[in-house]
Amino acid sequence: MSETPKYDRRMLEALVCPETQAPLFYDAETQELISRAARLAFPIRDGIPVMLVDEARRIDDD
């Protein structure tokens, strides 16, 4: 059973990373929008992506 996103998927097509302007990818497990180029994870709160670099989580190299 797949998780239902807590945001409108069509919105993702219009959003880009505010730091790099690169496309974003939805991570259903963490409910975040991921910028691979900037290595940032933007939270989705109450169905609204928070596209502020200061609010994003840094993604560490593994």
Steps between C-alpha positions, in 0.01 A plus 500: 500500500661827392487811713279782382695826470389776731524759223381550144739307272437748215663765717829310485524561126504877561745497792878511473773526759529863613879465527587324171181521290533122454196267497372354825414139579232387744606264780182329625674344799614833648228719344766734358595651168861415422746716309780266400699788350500703823487192728200648683171350617210744520222406743132482411288637785122471493519427128711810424865470391724728706743623235734694729866396502518587871219250570649221284686201637853443367548159344830345608720287275462134589 
